[in-house]
Amino acid sequence: MPYVVAEPCIHCKHTDCVEVCPVDCFYEGPNFLVIHPDECIDCNACVPACPVEAIYADDELPERWAHYAQWNAYLAPQWQALGYNITARKEPLPGCEDAKTTERTEEDILTWEGAK
């Protein structure tokens, strides 16, 4: 049962979770993180480290975010191939506090403003 990053991470990218991950299974997109389901060892270390409560076991995802399991599985290998593995903490995105009250969509995940 891998863990999944869900909607609260969009436009924030708090990276406290990557610091505690023993297998470095996080990948970084432009404004969202994902967990590679084939690399996750189900240790649960990332869940309490996430300040916006965006990480869930795939079988415990809220129904409204169930499709994020597919997004993580789809995007992680792509971002892995691009070398977007993230293993150290970074500052969250500017305006992250505003993101908590902003409606987010899957299109936001793929917006590459200021991407690598």
C-alpha positions in Angstrom: 0.0 0.0 0.0 2.0 3.0 -1.2 1.4 6.5 0.0 -0.1 9.2 -2.2 0.3 13.0 -2.3 -3.1 14.6 -2.8 -4.6 18.0 -3.6 -3.5 20.0 -0.6 0.1 19.9 -2.0 -0.8 21.7 -5.2 0.7 25.3 -5.2 2.5 24.6 -1.9 5.2 21.9 -2.2 6.1 21.8 1.5 9.1 19.4 1.4 9.3 18.4 5.1 8.2 14.9 3.9 11.2 14.3 1.7 13.6 14.8 4.6 12.1 11.9 6.5 11.7 9.5 3.5 14.3 6.7 3.9 14.1 5.6 0.3 13.9 9.0 -1.5 10.7 8.1 -3.4 9.4 11.7 -3.9 9.5 13.5 -7.2 9.0 17.2 -7.8 6.9 18.8 -10.5 6.4 22.5 -11.0 4.0 23.0 -8.1 3.3 19.5 -6.7 5.1 16.5 -5.3 4.4 12.9 -6.0 5.4 9.6 -4.4 6.6 6.8 -6.7 4.4 3.9 -5.8 7.0 1.3 -6.9 9.6 2.9 -4.6 7.5 3.6 -1.5 8.1 1.1 1.3 5.0 2.1 3.2 6.9 3.3 6.2 4.4 6.2 7.0 7.3 8.6 8.0 6.1 11.2 5.5 2.5 11.4 6.8 3.1 13.2 10.1 5.8 15.4 8.5 3.4 17.0 6.0 2.1 20.3 7.3 -0.9 20.5 5.0 -2.0 16.9 5.5 -1.7 16.0 1.8 -0.3 12.5 2.2 -2.5 9.4 2.6 -2.1 5.6 2.3 -3.7 4.8 -1.0 -6.5 2.8 0.6 -7.3 5.7 3.0 -7.5 8.6 0.4 -10.6 10.6 0.8 -13.0 9.7 -2.0 -12.8 13.2 -3.5 -9.0 12.7 -4.0 -9.0 9.0 -4.9 -7.8 9.8 -8.4 -4.6 11.2 -7.0 -3.3 7.6 -6.7 -3.4 7.5 -10.5 -1.8 10.9 -10.8 1.1 9.9 -8.5 1.5 6.6 -10.4 1.4 8.4 -13.8 3.6 11.4 -13.0 6.3 9.8 -10.8 7.9 7.7 -13.6 7.9 10.7 -15.9 9.4 13.1 -13.4 11.9 10.3 -12.4 13.0 10.0 -16.1 13.6 13.8 -16.0 15.8 13.5 -12.9 13.3 15.4 -10.7 13.9 13.3 -7.6 13.8 15.5 -4.5 15.7 14.4 -1.4 16.2 17.6 0.6 13.9 20.2 2.1 13.2 23.4 0.1 11.2 26.4 1.0 7.5 26.1 0.0 6.3 27.9 -3.1 5.6 31.6 -2.7 2.0 32.2 -1.8 1.5 28.8 -0.3 -0.6 30.2 2.5 -3.0 31.6 -0.2 -3.1 28.2 -1.9 -5.0 26.8 1.1 -8.0 28.9 0.2 -7.6 28.7 -3.6 -9.5 26.1 -5.6 -7.0 23.7 -7.2 -7.4 21.5 -10.3 -5.3 18.8 -11.9 -4.4 21.3 -14.6 -2.5 23.1 -11.9 -0.3 20.1 -11.4 1.1 20.4 -14.9 1.6 24.2 -15.0 5.3 24.7 -15.5 5.7 28.3 -14.4 9.3 28.7 -13.2 10.0 25.0 -13.6 13.5 23.6 -13.6 
